Amino acid sequence: MNPTESKIVRIEEAKTLIEDWQRAGQKVVFTNGCFDIVHLGHIDYLEKAHALGGRLVLGLNTDASVSRLKGPLRPVVNEYARARLMSALSFVDAVILFDEPTPSELIEALKPDILVKGDDYTVENIAGADFVLANGGEVKTIALVKGYSTSAVIEKIKQGY
């Protein structure tokens, strides 16, 4: 197994990692998304998310989940490749694939200290926010870099760039 694959974990392993980090006094930040075609907006967002705590755990939508959310032509990049790309980032400490419609169950199992989404969400619309807040955690939004989205990249390619 190479170093990037070692960061791709199953839920039980993630729970153990998170408990160890929290016992060591590190704040665990959780975020999630599809991260289909990686672009500057993704990198900026994940760097800022990591900066909010000591460790960043990323819930990554499976291929089936992305298709349900984004349509039958997505994802462009398969889940294994997306997981490897995300885990290669120095500021991502663990990647967990999830197939459910929202990451709520995953968040409840992992019990992060801080839950983060982009500022295209409001706190009341973030899956898992109620649970994190009820358990003494924080929920934050991060300003997104304007003009960057996977959909915009795909549209630019389709128009012949």
N, C-alpha and C positions, 0 to 999 in steps of 0.2 A: 504494500500500500504506500502510495506517495503522500507527501505532507498535506496536499490539498484534500485528498480523499479522507484523511484522518479527521478533518473538521466536519465532515458530513456524518451526522449521528442520528441514531434512533431516539425515540422519546425517553426511554429508560436511561440511556447513557447521558442524554441532555440533562435530565433531572439530577443525576449524580454530579455532573459538572457544575451545574448552577448551585446546588447545595454547597459544594466545596468552595466555590467562589464567594458565595454569600457568607459562609463561616469565616473566610479569610478577610471579610470586611469589604469586599468589592461589590459595587452596585452592578446589577445585571439589567441591561437594556434589551427589550425585545421589540422587533419590528417584523413586518411581513410584506410579501408582495410577490409578483410574478417575475420581475427582473428578466424580461425576455431578451431584448436586444440592449445590452448594457451601454449606457451613455453617460455624459457628464452629470446629468441630473441625478442618476442613481448614485454615482460616486460621491457627489457633494452631500446628498442626503445621508448616506451610510456613514460618512466621516463625521457629520454633525451628530448623528445618533450615537455613535461610539463615544464621542466626547462628553456625552451626558452621564456616563458611568464608566466602570472599569472594564466591563465585558459586553460584547454585542452578540446577541443570538438572533439569527434570521430564520423566520418561518418562510419557506419557499413553496409556492403553489406547485402541485404536481401538474404534469401535462394535461391530464383529464380536467383538473380544476381550472387551469388557464383556459382551456377550450370552452368550458361552461361559462366562464366570466367574459371572455373576449371574442368568442365565436370560433367556428370550426377551422379557420385557417391559422389559428394561434395554438400553441406558441410557435414561433419561428425556430427557436433553439430548444432542443429537448431538455428534460429535467436533469438528466445526468450532467450534461454540459453546463447548464445554468448553475447547478449546485457546485460544480468544480470551479467555475468562474468566480462565484461569490466567495467560496472558501479560500480562493487564492488572494483575496484582499486582506492585507495585514490587520485591518480594523474590524474584520468579522471573525469572531471566535468560534462560532458553531453555526451549522446550517442544518435545519430539520425540514424535510419534505412533509407537506400535509395536503390531504385531499378533500377535507371538509369544505362546505361553502364559506365558512369564516374560520379564523384561527382561535375562536373563543375557547374551545376544548383544550387546545394546545396551551394557551395562555394560562388556563386554570390548572393544568397539570404542571407547568413550569414555574409558576409563581414569580415572575420577574419583578424587580423593584420599580422599573420605569418602562412604560409602554409608549411607543412613539409611532406616529404616522405623519404624513405630509400635511401641509396646511390647506390642502384641498378637502380635508376632513375637519369636522368640529369634534370636540371631545365626546359629546353625546352620541355621535355617529360612529365612533371607533369600537369595533368588536372587541370585547374583553375589558373595556374601560371600567365598567361598573365593578367587575371583580377586582381589578388591580386597585382601584380607589378604596373599595371596601376592606382590602387587606393592607392598607397603609402605604400603598405605592403611589406613584405619580403617573399622570398621563400628560404627554406633551405633543405639540405639533411643531414641525420644522418647516421653515420657509423653503419652498421648492424653487429651483433655478428655472426662471421663465424661459419658454421656448424649447424645452427639452422634454420629449416623451417618446416612448417606443412607437406609438401610433404616428407621430409626426415623422419619425425616421422612416417608417414603412411607407408613408404617403410620399415622401420625397423620392424614395427609390422607385415607387410605382410610376411617378411622373418623369422618370428618366434622369433625375438629378441633373 
